[in-house]
Amino acid sequence: MTKTYYHVTPVTHSAGVVIPRGSYLKDADTDAAYVKDDPNQEFLRERIRLKHYPEKPSRFKASFVFERLEDATFFRDNLRQGHRIYRVRFLNSCAEVHRVCYTAWKSDHHNIEQQAHDFWSSPSNYSSNSEVFAESDLVVESEA
């Protein structure tokens, strides 16, 4: 059975629409941007992933979802007001997923590289604010 997730987006979609993966930072110059401006350490995390955890999905080539409607609603209400929530599934149901707590990342962490390793190597042990991402397009099932 295919797992249903929840996706938050400002775009209006119909059932059956395929949302392409990889829209997050898709236009970024991954070779230059981390040196100039990386306030959320996305490029640092990607460098650590490529070097030490290449089996994990790239955030730059992924789709982001929530496993629980409550988490999607919290995210929308607190960080993406006015966006819509859709029930979705990964088009590639076999895609490797990675689960993290999106509020656990701290830009002022005392050891940012260790935090990046923890981001990729440690299983998420948070009961809320968890996001899941995978290198797969999404298929819209319905509006939540």
Backbone as CSV, one residue per row, in Angstrom:
resi,resn,N_x,N_y,N_z,CA_x,CA_y,CA_z,C_x,C_y,C_z
1,MET,0.842,-1.180,0.000,0.000,0.000,0.000,0.892,1.250,0.000
2,THR,0.492,2.241,-0.758,1.252,3.476,-0.874,0.971,4.372,0.329
3,LYS,2.016,4.955,0.873,1.883,5.816,2.043,1.465,7.220,1.624
4,THR,0.536,7.789,2.359,0.091,9.159,2.132,0.843,10.098,3.061
5,TYR,1.251,11.228,2.506,1.943,12.278,3.252,1.185,13.586,3.048
6,TYR,1.714,14.660,3.634,1.107,15.983,3.510,2.164,16.970,3.029
7,HIS,1.794,17.768,2.051,2.711,18.723,1.432,2.122,20.123,1.543
8,VAL,2.945,21.084,1.958,2.526,22.477,2.120,3.100,23.283,0.965
9,THR,2.237,24.027,0.278,2.680,24.789,-0.892,1.758,25.981,-1.136
10,PRO,2.275,27.054,-1.738,1.414,28.183,-2.083,0.648,27.956,-3.389
11,VAL,1.001,26.906,-4.107,0.432,26.640,-5.434,-0.847,25.817,-5.306
12,THR,-1.835,26.146,-6.123,-3.080,25.372,-6.167,-2.893,24.190,-7.108
13,HIS,-3.266,22.990,-6.633,-3.108,21.768,-7.422,-4.424,21.008,-7.475
14,SER,-4.565,20.175,-8.475,-5.700,19.260,-8.611,-5.214,17.840,-8.361
15,ALA,-6.152,16.978,-8.030,-5.812,15.563,-7.840,-5.174,15.020,-9.111
16,GLY,-4.122,14.234,-8.929,-3.425,13.617,-10.048,-2.239,14.411,-10.574
17,VAL,-2.131,15.667,-10.183,-1.011,16.497,-10.634,0.287,15.955,-10.042
18,VAL,1.333,15.978,-10.840,2.657,15.575,-10.378,3.452,16.836,-10.080
19,ILE,3.950,16.945,-8.859,4.778,18.077,-8.435,6.235,17.621,-8.546
20,PRO,7.012,18.260,-9.418,8.402,17.823,-9.599,9.241,18.011,-8.340
21,ARG,10.118,17.080,-8.129,11.058,17.168,-7.010,12.113,18.224,-7.329
22,GLY,12.836,18.639,-6.306,14.004,19.475,-6.531,13.760,20.954,-6.675
23,SER,12.631,21.444,-6.204,12.390,22.881,-6.340,13.082,23.692,-5.250
24,TYR,13.508,23.041,-4.187,14.158,23.735,-3.079,15.578,24.116,-3.480
25,LEU,15.868,25.395,-3.533,17.172,25.932,-3.916,17.604,25.456,-5.296
26,LYS,16.645,25.222,-6.191,16.971,24.656,-7.502,17.853,25.552,-8.348
27,ASP,17.790,26.856,-8.143,18.583,27.766,-8.956,19.888,28.184,-8.291
28,ALA,20.186,27.591,-7.140,21.385,27.981,-6.407,22.641,27.423,-7.067
29,ASP,23.694,28.193,-7.018,25.004,27.741,-7.480,25.642,27.014,-6.307
30,THR,25.566,25.705,-6.321,26.013,24.931,-5.166,27.514,24.997,-4.943
31,ASP,28.281,25.423,-5.952,29.721,25.551,-5.764,30.093,26.887,-5.132
32,ALA,29.307,27.918,-5.388,29.671,29.247,-4.917,28.839,29.717,-3.732
33,ALA,27.576,29.357,-3.696,26.661,29.945,-2.720,27.044,29.652,-1.276
34,TYR,27.555,28.465,-0.985,27.869,28.158,0.406,29.001,29.033,0.924
35,VAL,29.850,29.491,0.062,30.947,30.356,0.484,30.419,31.761,0.758
36,LYS,29.538,32.243,-0.098,29.044,33.615,-0.003,27.924,33.773,1.006
37,ASP,26.938,32.887,0.941,25.748,33.080,1.753,25.076,31.739,1.999
38,ASP,25.161,31.273,3.201,24.549,29.996,3.558,23.969,30.100,4.966
39,PRO,22.964,30.984,5.144,22.473,31.251,6.494,21.905,30.026,7.202
40,ASN,21.369,29.076,6.470,20.803,27.872,7.084,21.709,26.657,6.925
41,GLN,22.930,26.908,6.472,23.937,25.862,6.286,23.451,24.724,5.393
42,GLU,22.617,25.045,4.402,22.139,24.026,3.464,23.291,23.464,2.626
43,PHE,24.195,24.324,2.193,25.296,23.869,1.351,26.318,23.088,2.169
44,LEU,26.507,23.483,3.405,27.357,22.711,4.309,26.763,21.309,4.475
45,ARG,25.479,21.233,4.745,24.832,19.926,4.905,24.970,19.078,3.643
46,GLU,24.838,19.722,2.488,24.957,18.971,1.234,26.384,18.472,1.028
47,ARG,27.376,19.272,1.346,28.772,18.827,1.220,29.046,17.635,2.139
48,ILE,28.536,17.719,3.374,28.714,16.615,4.331,28.002,15.367,3.804
49,ARG,26.799,15.525,3.277,26.054,14.381,2.728,26.821,13.722,1.592
50,LEU,27.281,14.536,0.645,27.997,13.987,-0.509,29.238,13.215,-0.101
51,LYS,29.950,13.732,0.873,31.213,13.113,1.282,31.026,11.894,2.196
52,HIS,30.058,11.973,3.108,29.950,10.934,4.140,28.676,10.087,4.084
53,TYR,27.609,10.609,3.475,26.318,9.914,3.467,25.689,9.952,2.073
54,PRO,26.411,9.528,1.038,25.904,9.673,-0.333,24.625,8.876,-0.602
55,GLU,24.321,7.907,0.257,23.098,7.127,0.078,21.853,7.888,0.518
56,LYS,22.044,8.961,1.251,20.913,9.778,1.728,20.436,10.693,0.600
57,PRO,19.157,11.033,0.593,18.640,11.898,-0.474,19.140,13.338,-0.340
58,SER,19.454,13.932,-1.459,19.865,15.332,-1.485,18.658,16.227,-1.244
59,ARG,18.802,17.207,-0.376,17.711,18.160,-0.149,17.470,19.006,-1.398
60,PHE,18.480,19.179,-2.219,18.343,19.986,-3.430,17.603,19.243,-4.540
61,LYS,17.501,17.929,-4.427,16.854,17.118,-5.462,15.620,16.409,-4.915
62,ALA,15.096,16.879,-3.792,14.047,16.158,-3.082,12.710,16.888,-3.080
63,SER,11.715,16.154,-2.645,10.402,16.690,-2.297,10.261,16.562,-0.785
64,PHE,9.610,17.555,-0.181,9.471,17.608,1.273,8.020,17.405,1.662
65,VAL,7.801,16.548,2.641,6.451,16.236,3.091,6.436,16.055,4.608
66,PHE,5.234,15.927,5.118,5.027,15.643,6.536,4.241,14.343,6.645
67,GLU,4.541,13.572,7.675,3.847,12.303,7.868,2.486,12.489,8.530
68,ARG,2.347,13.571,9.290,1.099,13.809,10.010,0.489,15.145,9.593
69,LEU,-0.815,15.172,9.463,-1.515,16.401,9.132,-1.265,17.470,10.188
70,GLU,-1.139,17.055,11.435,-0.884,18.014,12.518,0.435,18.754,12.299
71,ASP,1.459,18.049,11.840,2.752,18.686,11.583,2.670,19.631,10.392
72,ALA,1.967,19.222,9.345,1.796,20.090,8.171,1.022,21.347,8.544
73,THR,0.004,21.188,9.358,-0.812,22.330,9.789,0.006,23.282,10.648
74,PHE,0.787,22.738,11.574,1.643,23.582,12.413,2.637,24.360,11.547
75,PHE,3.274,23.674,10.607,4.243,24.309,9.714,3.577,25.431,8.921
76,ARG,2.429,25.132,8.329,1.712,26.146,7.560,1.318,27.339,8.431
77,ASP,0.725,27.068,9.572,0.205,28.147,10.419,1.295,29.014,11.022
78,ASN,2.481,28.444,11.224,3.557,29.192,11.873,4.643,29.689,10.921
79,LEU,4.804,29.045,9.774,5.891,29.424,8.874,5.456,29.718,7.442
80,ARG,4.286,29.290,7.043,3.840,29.462,5.651,2.365,29.848,5.593
81,GLN,2.010,30.908,6.313,0.619,31.333,6.370,0.058,31.536,4.955
82,GLY,-1.169,31.083,4.768,-1.825,31.233,3.478,-1.561,30.112,2.493
83,HIS,-0.626,29.223,2.811,-0.341,28.110,1.902,-1.412,27.027,2.062
84,ARG,-1.436,26.134,1.100,-2.391,25.022,1.106,-1.684,23.740,1.549
85,ILE,-2.490,22.820,2.042,-1.973,21.505,2.421,-2.649,20.469,1.532
86,TYR,-1.829,19.587,0.955,-2.329,18.529,0.085,-1.921,17.173,0.610
87,ARG,-2.804,16.196,0.417,-2.436,14.797,0.625,-1.690,14.383,-0.636
88,VAL,-0.511,13.793,-0.445,0.335,13.413,-1.580,0.962,12.048,-1.313
89,ARG,1.567,11.521,-2.351,2.382,10.318,-2.207,3.616,10.508,-3.075
90,PHE,4.685,9.813,-2.741,5.874,9.843,-3.571,5.582,9.044,-4.838
91,LEU,5.916,9.599,-5.989,5.731,8.882,-7.248,6.565,7.609,-7.246
92,ASN,7.785,7.715,-6.748,8.654,6.546,-6.593,8.522,6.076,-5.142
93,SER,7.640,5.126,-4.930,7.383,4.671,-3.553,8.575,3.946,-2.937
94,CYS,9.577,3.616,-3.747,10.775,2.932,-3.243,11.920,3.914,-2.946
95,ALA,11.697,5.196,-3.161,12.756,6.183,-2.943,13.184,6.197,-1.480
96,GLU,14.489,6.330,-1.274,15.054,6.448,0.080,14.520,7.722,0.720
97,VAL,13.948,7.617,1.913,13.458,8.795,2.626,14.382,9.102,3.799
98,HIS,14.393,10.356,4.171,15.157,10.779,5.349,14.227,11.635,6.192
99,ARG,14.221,11.386,7.486,13.325,12.074,8.417,14.168,12.924,9.362
100,VAL,13.774,14.182,9.490,14.470,15.097,10.394,13.458,15.989,11.099
101,CYS,13.905,16.632,12.138,13.098,17.645,12.819,13.536,19.000,12.275
102,TYR,12.637,19.674,11.545,13.034,20.913,10.891,13.288,22.056,11.872
103,THR,12.849,21.939,13.104,13.130,22.993,14.087,14.370,22.697,14.932
104,ALA,14.989,21.540,14.735,16.153,21.167,15.548,17.448,21.806,15.059
105,TRP,17.502,22.198,13.779,18.723,22.790,13.237,18.950,24.162,13.863
106,LYS,20.127,24.376,14.413,20.467,25.646,15.059,21.663,26.273,14.358
107,SER,21.436,27.406,13.716,22.502,28.086,12.968,23.645,28.546,13.858
108,ASP,23.373,28.704,15.145,24.413,29.158,16.070,24.988,28.000,16.900
109,HIS,24.797,26.783,16.436,25.315,25.602,17.129,26.829,25.741,17.303
110,HIS,27.369,25.273,18.426,28.801,25.426,18.720,29.699,24.618,17.783
111,ASN,29.165,23.542,17.171,29.954,22.747,16.222,29.047,22.408,15.039
112,ILE,28.984,23.305,14.080,28.041,23.194,12.973,28.306,21.967,12.101
113,GLU,29.576,21.590,11.940,29.872,20.399,11.144,29.399,19.134,11.848
114,GLN,29.551,19.070,13.166,29.042,17.910,13.903,27.524,17.866,13.814
115,GLN,26.899,19.019,13.886,25.445,19.061,13.755,25.011,18.547,12.370
116,ALA,25.787,18.879,11.328,25.486,18.390,9.988,25.615,16.864,9.933
117,HIS,26.644,16.311,10.579,26.777,14.852,10.636,25.587,14.242,11.378
118,ASP,25.197,14.855,12.483,24.047,14.358,13.239,22.770,14.411,12.396
119,PHE,22.637,15.460,11.594,21.479,15.631,10.734,21.308,14.426,9.806
120,TRP,22.424,13.932,9.268,22.370,12.822,8.317,22.445,11.454,8.974
121,SER,23.138,11.332,10.092,23.399,10.002,10.644,22.429,9.577,11.736
122,SER,21.849,10.522,12.421,20.995,10.177,13.559,19.544,10.058,13.137
123,PRO,18.887,9.004,13.589,17.449,8.924,13.304,16.714,10.017,14.073
124,SER,15.692,10.549,13.452,14.907,11.591,14.112,14.153,10.990,15.285
125,ASN,14.349,11.542,16.451,13.663,11.039,17.641,12.696,12.081,18.185
126,TYR,12.162,12.904,17.298,11.225,13.943,17.684,9.806,13.491,17.372
127,SER,8.897,13.826,18.256,7.511,13.420,18.041,6.735,14.439,17.218
128,SER,7.299,15.619,17.030,6.623,16.627,16.223,7.664,17.405,15.432
129,ASN,7.178,18.265,14.531,8.038,19.080,13.674,8.976,18.233,12.820
130,SER,8.537,17.038,12.476,9.340,16.172,11.622,8.935,16.349,10.170
131,GLU,9.949,16.479,9.322,9.707,16.485,7.886,10.395,15.263,7.300
132,VAL,9.881,14.813,6.185,10.435,13.681,5.468,10.750,14.178,4.070
133,PHE,11.889,13.763,3.548,12.175,14.125,2.159,12.790,12.949,1.426
134,ALA,12.552,12.946,0.107,13.050,11.878,-0.759,13.238,12.445,-2.152
135,GLU,14.150,11.835,-2.904,14.377,12.233,-4.288,13.310,11.587,-5.168
136,SER,12.116,12.136,-5.074,10.985,11.635,-5.855,10.004,12.767,-6.089
137,ASP,9.356,12.755,-7.260,8.255,13.669,-7.500,7.115,13.280,-6.559
138,LEU,6.173,14.210,-6.393,4.978,13.948,-5.591,3.766,13.843,-6.504
139,VAL,2.813,13.016,-6.128,1.528,12.939,-6.819,0.466,13.443,-5.848
140,VAL,-0.302,14.446,-6.278,-1.352,15.000,-5.433,-2.538,14.050,-5.417
141,GLU,-2.989,13.711,-4.213,-4.182,12.880,-4.067,-5.418,13.759,-3.872
142,SER,-5.307,14.772,-2.992,-6.426,15.674,-2.727,-5.952,16.809,-1.838
143,GLU,-6.776,17.819,-1.690,-6.464,18.856,-0.712,-6.823,18.291,0.656
144,ALA,-6.003,18.586,1.630,-6.240,18.031,2.984,-7.360,18.771,3.687
